[in-house]
């Protein structure tokens, strides 16, 4: 046996130059909205994991699996930009795999991929902006509750759910949503380019589709699962390593020093997160 054969026997597979290595990062959950048991998906929460995923020299690719119904457009933009920054700095291709749903902000994240794959039953799209809430004007009137609001600035209490809705407030909100929607559309157009079937006028309407319907519209590049696609691309010797968030050590990991949770706020966050998933039948 030659010296190289001997080295191949003692060097771990993932360190051999002839073996393709792909790092995998999972981005799952509502973006910018957390629950007591599920931290918010934000740049702060994923940045260290992304940096570790791109750190190794000689990577064949970074695979990112996405399962998100959307959320904060700002956090979506920040995470997307960080992925692209690392990919271009390290010159590593990014391959995205959509799981149950990659919609709204979840699709914003998916567009960080040089290629996007989905399952036939994945929910893809929802390229739009939504603001939802409730009006309690009649409810507090029936309860005999008097609403007292004191502001400096006539628009400070705009869209207060306990006050009658004003047309000028709604117009202002729609204008704000239009700006965010334009930013979303611009990003999708830049990342998907000629792959998009722009003759379909519903692409930017906020509509969403199952995997093959999304493929027909150019929102994804293929139907397939991560292990299957990556082995077809890089061969059976592929080493696929999942890079998980660091759990840390010490008192924080053991649960000491934790603050008493705000039960009401956590309950509302959990309800909002549940509502976002339920829009897509999940």
GIBELLIN-V364291 format. One record per helix or strand of 3 or more residues. SS is the DSSP state (h for helix, s for strand). FROM is the first residue (numbers start at 1). LEN is the number of residues. If there is no record, write none. Layout:
SS | FROM | LEN
SS | FROM | LEN
//
This chain:
h | 3 | 8
h | 13 | 3
s | 21 | 8
h | 43 | 13
s | 61 | 8
h | 73 | 18
s | 94 | 10
h | 105 | 6
s | 115 | 4
s | 123 | 3
h | 137 | 6
h | 167 | 29
s | 208 | 3
h | 211 | 6
h | 226 | 9
s | 239 | 4
h | 251 | 4
h | 263 | 16
//
